[in-house]
Amino acid sequence: MHRKATTLGMTLLLAALTASAAWAGPLGGEIKLGGIVKDETAGNLSVMPETFNIHEGFSVSRVNLFGQMGKKSYFNLDVHEVNQESGRGMFSYRVPSLVNLTLKYDQHRQLFDAAGDVESNRKNMRGNLVLTPSRNWRISADLGDQRRTGDRYSYPSGTNSFLGSTYDYSMFTGRFEAEGRAGSRTAAIGYEFSDFTDENLAAADRQGNVMSLRLNGPCYLFPELLSHYVRASYGKQELTAVDTDYELGTFQYLGVLKPAPDWKLQYRFFGSRVDDSATGLQTDYVRNDVDGTWFNPIGNLSAGWGYVTNDDDRTLTEYDVWRVGGTFKYARSVTAKVSYASSEKEDQEGLTLLKDMEASRFKASIQANPRSDLTLGVAYADRDRRFPLIDVSTSGRRWSTFGRLVYPGWGAINLDYSYADDEYVDRLAGFRADNHTVGGRIDLEYIKDLRLSFGAVYLDIGKDLDIEKSILSFEGHYDLLKDYFVEVKYNVYNYDDYVLLDRYYTANVVWLNVGYRLSID
């Protein structure tokens, strides 16, 4: 019923916009109608998320309309698969320098068991409105409505927890903010709220409210050298069915100092306190960060340090964070980036589950444009995380490369490859997995009115696993006349697990669409 109502609502909106635009101003866009054929063979339907939201049958594949509603107002309506369970859409309306309205909707499903019987459905609606009555004032609002329904996966099979075998809950959120500007200085006051409702468990219902104030602008004493940003907030979250809540207060500060044209120094502070009435605990979180950046015609260098404490009256943890990085450019055609970050956590009371922690991350990349139509790149990433007191560690390395060639009048070629090697060691055993990922796409447009594309992705996971996954895609687009066109797309999905033999999946999917380009002056 909800999906039918949504489809009907979008259809009525489309009709209203078309009727109004016919007399109010020009209207353009395209409409695509077609069908989907899906043939699948599977030992486990949950292994291929890319096919969860492909549904057989007739499809309003896309309706994309844009135009004017008067001399100074513009709109765009863009909906995909509006009559399918995976439908999504967007509507925007704007009057330059006065109104900007955006509405979005999407829904999708996820599968969790081999037979596809345990599934969940997500429906999200979001709206954003920005009003600018004058150059010094701005009012903005955001509203969101999330609905999640589905089945709970039972373990062991055939058992039910006290939560039941299904779930059905919704979250309604909103944010309002009024901002005033005087020159380069800005002040704003905001209000946020949330309302969570669980249809099956009333004890989980909760509501929250947050008020905030922010100020930013140049320093009054040294306006050319120093600028400030300050934000403070206070809120409360409460379970509506029981007498319990927690209060949250935060304070943020950012100071930016530019002592010279090629130097920038930053200091950031974030502090919060959570007062939980259920446990009687107060949790204080404090973070200080200092960063500096030096700019040069060939790039920049940056370094920073942060110190974090988290104290909840029972446990106290402290973090030290270091980071350094740089960007280097050569002859406007080569760009290299490198960064390193590390952190150390100390459990002062020895009461947290994971105790002390040491982590580091290194990244490096080079991108080159030897010609205007050719882009090449390579990248490397290295990460480590260790918990020395409990003998647990994770580590991973990743190498990747990509290339793009555009040949005017013919088309384009995209290729990429990556290799990753990960190791996980716990107190009982270790686990290793590596993967090769190859992807590519070829687009051809040599023949007039005809566009052809071929894409492929192949994934091979090895060592303690043995999994192969691939997706092949063939596409064609042909312009029949000035305003009509046809599109055909054929995808092949394949998944094989050579360790768990019942985890396999193969699907052939065909999309066929007929389109019309709309243009009304």
N, C-alpha and C positions, 0 to 999 in steps of 0.2 A: 504493500500500500504506500509506504514512504517513497519507494523508487518511482511508482506511477505518479505520485503527486509532484515529485521533483521534475520528472519529464514533462508533465503538463505545465508546470510553472515556467520552465525554460521555453516551452513552445509558445505560451502566451506572451512571454517577454519578447521573444523573437518577432511575433506578429505585431506587437505594439510598436516596437522599434522600427520595423519595416514600414508600417503605416505612417508613423510620424515623420520618418526620414523622407518619405516620398514627397512631402510638401515642404519640409523644413530645410532641406539641403541635399547635396550629393550623397550617394550611397554606393559603396563598392564592397568587394569581397568574393568569397567562393563558397559553394555548397557541394559536399561530396556524400553520395549515398552508395551503399554497396552491401556486400555480404562476406561472411567469414566461414571457411570450411576448416575443421580441425579434426585430425585423425591421430590418435595417440595410443601407444602401447607402453604399459608401465608395470613394474613390480612395486614402485613406490611413487605416488603422485606428488609427494612433498619435496622432492629433490630438485625440481626445476621451477624456481619462483618466477622466471620470466614468462611462464605460460599460465600462471594462476588466474590472470585477469583477461585472458583471451576466450571469448564466448562465441559459439557458433550462431549463425543466423543472420537476419537482416540487421544492418547497422547504419544509423545516421552518423557516418564517420567523422564529419567535421562541418560546422557552420561557422564561418569567420566573416563577420560584417563590420565595416567601419565607415564612418561618415560624420556629417554635421547635423546638429539639431538646433538650427538657428545660425546666426552669423558668427558667433564666437564660442560655440560649444561643440565638443567633439565626443564621439563614443566609439567603443569597440566591443563587440560580442564575439567570443571565441569559445565554442563548445566542441568536445570530442566524444564520440560514442555515446551520445546523449541518451539513447534508449537501452544501453547496455549496463550491466552491473558495475562496470569499470568506468562509468561516465565521469567527465570532469568538464568544468567550464569556468570562464572568466568574463566579467563585464566591467568596463571602465568608462567613466564619464568625467570630462574635465572642461573647465572654463579657465583658460590661462590666467595665472596670477590671482585666481579667486577660489576655485573649487577643484578638488581632485578626489574622485570616488572610485574605489576598486572593490569588487565582490568576486570571491573565488569559491568553487565547490569541487570536491573530488571524493570518490569512493573506490575502495578496492578490498580484496579479500586475501587471506593467507591460509594455507593448508598445513596441517601438522602431523598427519598420519598417512600411512601407505595407501589406504583406500580413499582418502580425501573426504572422510566423514567428519573429522574434527577440523573445523574451520572457524575463522574469525572474520568479521566485517568491520571496516572502518569508514566512517562518513564524516567529512570535515567541511565546515562552512566558515569562511572568514570574510570580514569586511573592514575596510580602512577608509576614513574620511578626513581630508585636510582642508580646512577653510583658512583663507588668507584675506581677511577683510581690509587690511592695509599693509603697507610694507613693514610696519613695526609690530604687527600682531599675527599670530598663527594659532589656530585651534585644531587639534587632531584627536581622533578617536579610533580605536580598534575594538572589534567584537569578534569572538570566535565561539563556535559550537561544535564540539567533537562528540560523536556517538560511536560506541564500540560494543558490539554484540558478538557472541560466539559460544563455542563449546570448550569446556575445560578438558585437557588431556589427563586421563586418570593414570596413576602409577601406584601400585601395580595395576595392570589392566583389569577392568571390571569393578574397581572400587571407587567410592565417592568420598570426598572430604566434606567437612561441614559447610564449605562454600557452595556445594552443589555441583552439578554437571554442566552448567551454563553460566555465562556472565552477561550483564546488560547494564552499562553505566554511561553516563554522559558528563561532560565538563563544559561549562559555559564561562567564558572569560571576557574581560573588557579592560580597556585602558583609555583614560581621557587626560589630555594635557593642554594647558594654555601657556603660550610662550610670548613674552614681550621682549622687544629689542630696542636698545637705545645706542645708536652707532654700532660699535663693535662689541658691545656688552649685551648679554642675554640673561634673562631670568625666566624660570618656568616652574609651574606647580602641576603635579600630576596625581591621579588617583587610579588604582588598579583593584580589580576584584576577581574572584573566582568562586564558582559554585559547582561542587562535585556531587552527583546523585547516583547511588547504586540501587537499581531496582530490586536486586535480590538480597541485599544486606544493608539495611537502614543504618546500622551502626557505623558504616564507613562513610556516610554522608558528611561533607565538611564544606565550610565557607571560609573565605579569606578576603582581607582588605588591606591595602597598602597606600599610604600617602607619601609623597615625595616632593622635594624642593631641590632645584639645581640652579647654580649661578656660574657663569663663565665669562671671561673677558680679560683684557690686558690689565696689568697691575697699575694702580693709580700713581704709585711712586716712580716706577720704571716701566712705562707702557711699551717702550721699544725693545726691552730686554726680557721681560717676564710676563707670563700670562697664567691665569689660575682657572681651575675647574673644580667646583665643590658640589657634591650631591649628598643629601641626607634623606633617609626614609624610615618610616615606622609602620609596622603592620601587625596583624593578628590573624592566626589560623585556628579554627575551632571545629571540633567534631560536634555536629548539631544534635545527635541523639544521646550523647553522654556529656557529662560536665568536665570536659578537659579541653585545653587549648595551649598554644604557645605563642609568645610574642617575639617579634623580630625587629631589631633596629640596626641600621647600617649607616656608615659615614665613609664617603670617598673623597679623595683629594688628588688632583693632578696639577703639578707645577711644571711649566716648560720655560727653560732659560736659554736664551741665545746670546752668549757673550760675544760672539763673532759670527760673521756670515757663514763660515764653514764649520761651525760647532752648534750642537743642540744637546742640552742636558735635561733630563726628566726625572722627577720624583713622584712616585705614586704611593698612596696610602689607602688601604681598605680595612675597615674594622666592622665587625658585626657581633651582636649578642643575641642568642636565642634563649628564652626563658620558658622551659617546658613545665607546665603545671602538673602533668602526670607523673613525671619522675622527680620533680623538684630540683632539676639540674639547670645550671646556667652555663652555656657554652660560649666562650669568647674566641673569636677568630680574628687574628690581626696579621696583616701582610704589609711589608715595606719593600719597595723596589726602587732602585736607582739605575738609570741607563744613560749612556752617553754615545753620541754619534758624530763622526767626523766626515765631512763631505769633501769630495775632490772631483775634478773634471773626469777622472777615469773610474769613479765609483765612490764607495763609502765604507767605513769601518764602524762597528758598534760593539759595545760591551756593557754588561749589566750584572747586578747582584740583587738577590732578594732574600728576605728573612721572614719566615712564617711561624706563627705559634697557634696551636689549637688546644684550648683548655676547657674541659667540661666538668671540673671539680673532682673528677676521679682519675682521668688520664690527662697527660700533658705530652704533646708531641711538638717538636721543633723541626723546621726545614731550613736548609740553606740551599739556594738556587743560584747557579752561575750560568751565564750565557755570553757568547761572543760570535760575531759573524761579520760578513762583508759581501759586497757586490762589486764586481769589476767589469769594466767595459773596454773593448778594444775596437777601434775604427768603426764604431756604430754597428758592427755586424756580429760581434761575439760578446756574449754576456755570461759571466761565471758567478755563481753564488755558493757560499760556503757558510755553515753555521754549526755551532757546537753548544750543547746545553747539558747540564748535569744537576742533580739534586740529591741531597742526603737528608733522610728523616731519622730523628732520634726519638725513641720512646722513653721518655724520662722516668715513667712509673713502671714500665715493663708490663702493662696491662692490656695493650691492644693485641688483636689476633695475629697480625703479621709482624709485629715488633719493628726493628730498624729496617730501613730500606735505602738502597743506593741505586741510582738510575742515571743513565746518560744517553744522549742521542746526537748523532753526527749526520749532517746532510751536505751533499755537494752536487752541483749540476752545472752543465755548460750548454748553452744554446747558441747556434750559429746560423746566420743568414748569408751564405756566400753569394747568393743571387736573390733577387726580389721574389722569385717564384719557388725558392727552395729553402726549407727550414729543417735543421738537424739538431738533435739534442741527446745528451746522455745524463744519467743521474745515478747517485749512489746514496744509500741510507744505511745507517748502522745504529742499532738500539740495544741496550742492555738494562735489565732490571734484576737486582739481587736483594734477597732477604737473608743476610749472613747468619743471624741467630737461629733461624729455623731451616737453613740449608735448602732454600728454594730459589730458583733463578729462571729467567727467561731471556733469550737473546735472539736477534734476527738480523739478517743482512739482505739488502735488496739492491739489485742492479737493473737499470732500465735504459732503453734507447728508443727514439722515435724519429720519424722523418715524414715530411710532407712536400710534395711536388705538384705545382699547379701549372698546367700547360694550356694557355689561352686558346679557346676554340676547340680543344679536345676534351679537357676534363681535369681531374685531380687524382692523386694517389696518396693514401695515408697508410703508414706501416708503424707498428710499435711492438716491442718485445720486452719482457721483464722476467727476471729470475729472482726468487726469494728463498731463503733457507732459514728456518726457525727451529729453535730447540727449547724445550720446556723440561725442567728438572725439579721434581718434588722430593719429599722425604722417602718415598717408596721406590720410585722408578723415574725414567726419563721418557720423553716423547720427542720425535723429530719428524719434520715434514718440510719438503721443499716443493716449489711449484714453478713451472714454466708457463708463461702466458704469451700467446702470439695473437695479434689482432691486425686487421687491415681492411681497407675499403678502397674501391676503385669507382670513380664516377666518370661516365662518358657522355659527351654532349656534341659529338662531331656531326651527327646527322640532324638536320633541321627538324624541329618539333619533337625530337625523340631524346629522352634521357634514360640511360641505363646505369644501374649500380650493382655492385657485388661487394658483400661484406662477410667477414669470417672472424670468429673468435675461437681459440683453442686453448684449453687449460689442462695441464697434466700435473697432478699432485702425487709425489712419490715418497720414498723412504718408509716410514711406518704406516703410510697410507698408499693406496693404489687406485686412483680415481682419474678418469678422463671425462672431460665435458667439452662440447663444441656447439656452436650456433652458426649456421650458414644462412645468408640472406641474399635473395635475388629480387631486384626491383626494376620496374619499367614504367615510364610516364610518357604518354603520347598526346599531343594537342591535335584533336580532330579538326576543329574549326577555331575561329577567333575566340569563342566563348566556351567551348566544350573540350573536355579531355577525359582520358581513361587512365587508370592506374592499376597495376598488378604487382603483388608482392608475394613471394614464396619463401618461407623460412623452414629450416630443418633443425630440430633440437635433439641433442643426444647426450645421455649421461650414463656412465658405466662405472660401477664400483666392483673391482675385482677381488676385494676382500669379503664384502657382504654381498653375496651374489644376487639377492633379491632386490637390491637397490639399483634398478636400471630404469631408463626412461627414453622413449623415442617419440617424436611428434612431427607431423607435417602439417603446416598451416598455410592456407592461401587466403589472401585478401584481394577482392576485386571491387573497385570503386569507379563510378561515373561521376564526373564533376562538371559544374557550371560556374563560370566567372560572371559575377553580377556587377553591372556598372550603370548607375542611374544618375543623371545630372539634374 
